[in-house]
């Protein structure tokens, strides 16, 4: 008789199936880890999102309600794959500390002179990476049409805070109403007046328009927001600084970041996005008095360094 066929042994337990499941779990875990790592990096290599991932960038502003920001944030998502979250500030003293502390990625509310003053007084090193516009600072008069019509020793009100006072003095000098020592700087004060055809009256910035309307001064340098609140007509402007002049360079408004982030490609792309024609059109509709400026990060950083030198010199005087 032939021997009975030998059957293969039955597998003991479920070891092979268990190993298969375990191997599958390991593979899935590796894939998940790779995906999570990619999401968490969120473009941390400095590039704008272009691989389907979405990066969120928080920008601190002082005019979130204006419609041009809707155009800007929509384009940021469509063109750059970046979700922009805007944080609004009504107090100008807050956005720079918030940026320095990491609560913001970028802020856009200040000009170079303000940034330089902050850096020097706070021992910080925030840097501009893109420009937006210059807002001309106007000299108003209700009874005169030209600066040459102002009578000798006419009282002229200017803001008394350090940032606006220097600019107002430079405006009066450009209008040939006074002369400043060594041509003046972004940190000039009334003590730098060498000669003057008018009687300069430093007042709180919020009061210059009121002084003009009450007739206590013949002319007044009035910041745009206070002029709007006082309903001063643009027809009463008899002079304003030239946004293209060298003296206006410190007053270019900028996108600012921490120094460590000044070469971040996504942040640079967001700053450049402001120059998009659609954004510019909406911006001009919201702020017709603004004069757009398009300057490179390197140019802005060079100007900041110069103004910071002036600020340090002013502190030592």
Order of alpha helices (4+ residues) and beta strands (2+ residues): alpha-beta-alpha-beta-alpha-beta-alpha-beta-beta-beta-beta-alpha-beta-beta-beta-alpha-beta-alpha-beta-beta-alpha-alpha-beta-alpha
